[in-house]
């Protein structure tokens, strides 16, 4: 009896003791690195549970655990460490850096791969910097961030498009921009910009819809090797964007709020002359009606009388001052004062939550941007949801949905049109104070009988309207509603074999209005047009994956899949080219007798694909990857619409294969690959068969035959690429270096080959072109200082691409675009995009020939330059000291030329500071003149400044306005401060960061006078390398606050 | 768990079921017609041809300014013989690819429809356009043109083109004589379907072509004898524009709608018409700021020029009639035919000699006065005495120059042919003489290199404005 009881008691005691031992206690400690320095935000997890904690800024943590629990300490870039909870309540951990740094990279089809296994060049851009910098257009944010990326921001207008090209242009007329993919869903990046050298509003490109707050990371897959898995659409590379998903594992939710305010001003404005005013001669000036009713008052040039010398003339504002003559003085800041400070405000909030079974993320972002040009704006609303769920052990599902609304009441118009106020500043009167026109409602009307009759007074009533009146009344509205989403299911048959299906959709409706009030110079009877565009793309994908270890040394992964793509586009345009009643902008208000015009188009296409890819790994240091894909594209003729393209790549981690101890090399990988990708180039739907088009006008419904000859035997284009490279990490990964060499050949490029019109048609579709891109990409990252609380790192990237148009199928040149007398062409033997125009006549030693003091133009058209850069690069310096971070980015594009019509006309019209020379004395041109006997002597004839400039600049000669377009820009500087965790302890705030960010702060080097050399009329192929009336690019400074709860 | 499996399988089936491959149908254009009735092409052939030759930068800056009907007080590089190459390229491209190509398609469609009348109309319009092209450029692709299997057509000589033009007009005449098929009135923007007028146009164009190419007197006389050419102003081939852009006369659209006030009257017109007491001057020219008719001579680079008096206010603009949006685009007028007949009679190519020449000239003058809405034709004609052949030659050609006011290219062509009236080349012109042809398009040298080089070699000064054409 007694024994039993004591036995029970002992057992009870043991249980009690056991229970005591099993009670949770608070464990605390410090996590530090191999040097004893604390690691902030390191993770401590109890093995087998979802309980975790993270270390604070001093590396300290606390966690509730039971004795016997195993704690896992981890930190990015370091090897995990485990420690078992014993009697002590203090457990410290010291982590060693993980020199193998097995990074995970997102590659084609959203598949995450170990960086080791990838045989081609992939560069990663983190999402962090994007949120603070808050670029209005995501494409601009990529400039300078990775080797080989060429970004050209068209202009400083709100809603300006940006063009991005990876590794050079690979097709002549087709799309040269990479495919954007967001979470595995292709995202349409079209711009529908109507902007050209003669006008039109530049519209934002589709990728700018992405909310930067949603971006986790961006992988840039350059070249066909990387993109072979996207088939036809990946021929120019792919930008794979992964969005943030909910991450917490313990069922809690966190909220993050970001608020940003940025202020913009023009980065560069032309240097105008301020010594001479309006007129074509300096005799006299008298304003009567601004349309040549007075003396020099209709002239839109500034070769007139001298300013600031005490002269007084009757000017446009004399009628507001009793009709008397007013001082003839300069207003040097008249153009600068015209611009407003652009203000962009953006706010976003994201809520994430997660648990064992899944995670969710909601985001809401709103941004409002007022442009630098008065009355221009762009607003955006982003709503996003992203979630993943485990439905049982084998089933996973996920969904991602975004709704984006982008709208504007008025987008600016660029190019050579008087809707662009910049034109009025080039064909201009330097003495006019343009801000005086702001209060147009209280100004009298322009004189009767002039072109501006009925509209508010302006300095010129012949070719221009009051600039503020134009911007406020003539509207170019934009409204885009976009839905992007996908839903997927994955079923794991076993831990080796799984199947995923995904359904995704990108669709949007875009409406635009173009309003021109009656009295507008180019539309005296007014104008109204409405555009409606509908786009949708559906992708249905099925992927089977098999991963296994064939043996101890060999691992294998195999995947097979299919994808069906369907894309539909339709547009409806209605135009009332003259209006009956003023101020009523509706198609019913068409002027009596005018014919309303309307157009509607449809275009549908399909691509069905089947693909397979896999990789074989040996000992985790040698990997062979292979892929094959077959596409059937509906735009190609039925007999040629199937094409297969393979790719193969090899990657060897030499540092794991060979003993490199002793050298400072931690990691050395050698990689190489070959691939072939197809493309449909410029070919769109319905380009195979001849059809007649109908057009209705006042004469009735008239038919006409097309000017392009169709070809029902076209074959797909192909891009074949080879690349090889190395990746090295040294000195405990403090130095990282990558180099890649690539060689890509584009063949059978589909071109509408121009024909002489004498054949009855001006072009015929053929597979005629061949182009090559060869280049080198280098990137170097160095952690220069890494100690205490201070880190200093530098990242450099540099790329050189040599592009050559090898052949145009026998043609000598293909015209891509042009303005005035200049043409942008593709010519065999030269890079894509040569500027062709006229030079001056020159003697044998290259001196310009003058006749009667004026330069003589050689009427023969020649290649005067090309727009392809010699090399591009970027450098970013990042510093971190305690909670303060400072990062700067400088990017450079060196080489290439551009044609500036602002310079040509600015000199012709006498408004630029170069035209001051010789106004009183005349100019002796620097060159030679005929000696009358077949030879040349130095030119001694004095020519008046106006005649000299008008002979040497303008639309009669191009060479004098072509400049080297190299530039180096201070792209961004960002200074941030994260509040220390010690301050936040006890508050509900888990993270607080403040930052001051400047973008496009300075042009450190440029050879182009008066304008920003980074320019284009839109993101289209033919609109590059040319400029007129550039709406200045923006220098912006902003403040960003980011709080997490 | 079972439910999720079912959902998954359903989803999978959705995936598989959606892969179709009816690509042929997908790639069929739902927005454009693969067939049209032949007559629907007729409207554009006429409209585009007229728009091209009346374009203010073509027919105006080059035609009217070089023929010295018009003059400019600013932006006058073109008038000083530095033409815009882009405009010249556009004339070639539009006439070949939009006018001739469509005319040929219409001919072929009409042939399958069995509509010989429409085939004839196509031939007449093709002949007219080919003649315009060769008058402007010289040797042009003709025999090898419009052939889908020839991508680099060789150039035919101007003589060959004229011979071909006359042959087309003969063929058209034959087709119309026994013609079947309707010329749909709504598509026929010249004659609203009246076949008899097309016959007259064909014959009148043939007369002009023969006169221009020094054609045989026998053929000319045959046309006169047959009597199937224009008989009155009602027969003139005029394309009537509407009152509003973009379907108004291109001259109105540029000068009035586009606010290009720099186009003015040339002093040559003012001087010559004043000298002849020609009342048409009041229709051709408007009043300047002072209420007078003052013209400006061609040329001068420093414009506007207060000192010389060449300013917007001082020089007369064009007359209201010629700035009217509904001013017709003339292909060939009855007045021109009569004046050509006068010249033919004077040269002895048709019967009647100088007396007939006088009669024909008077009829032409009367017709043109009528077109301009001016009275007193008879009295005016009475003051123009044809003394002898040489004197008549000059006077008739001067009347032609006056009557063709507004028809830039045609005036310039006729002036190049006859040399009358005597005109002084533009002051400060880029070349010392009035141009005698247009440059070939800038694209020909790269798109059709061999043929271009061969043609260039046949021109006496290469591909320049100063090379002369065979009928000069």
Interface residues (C-beta under 8 A of the other chain):
Chain A: X280 X281 X283 X291 X292 X293 X295 X298 X299 X391 X392 X395 X451 X462 X463 X489 X491 X501 X503 X521 X522 X524 X540 X541 X542 X562 X564 X577 X578 X591 X593 X594 X595 X600 X601 X602 X604 X605 X606 X608 X632 X634 X635 X638 X641 X685 X686 X688 X689 X690 X691 X692 X693 X694 X695 X697 X698 X699 X700 X701 X702 X703 X704 X705 X707 X709 X754 X755 X756 X757 X758 X759 X760 X761 X762 X764 X811 X812 X813 X815 X821 X861 X946 X947 X956
Chain B: X1 X4 X5 X7 X8 X11 X12 X14 X15 X16 X18 X19 X20 X21 X23 X24 X26 X27 X28 X29 X30 X31 X32 X33 X34 X35 X36 X40 X41 X43 X44 X47 X77 X82 X85 X86 X92 X93 X94 X95 X96 X97 X98 X100 X101 X102 X104 X105 X140 X141 X145 X146 X147 X148 X150 X151 X152 X153 X186 X187 X189 X242 X243 X244 X245 X246 X247 X257 X258 X259 X261 X301 X302 X303 X304 X306 X311 X312 X313 X441 X442 X443 X444 X446 X447 X448 X449
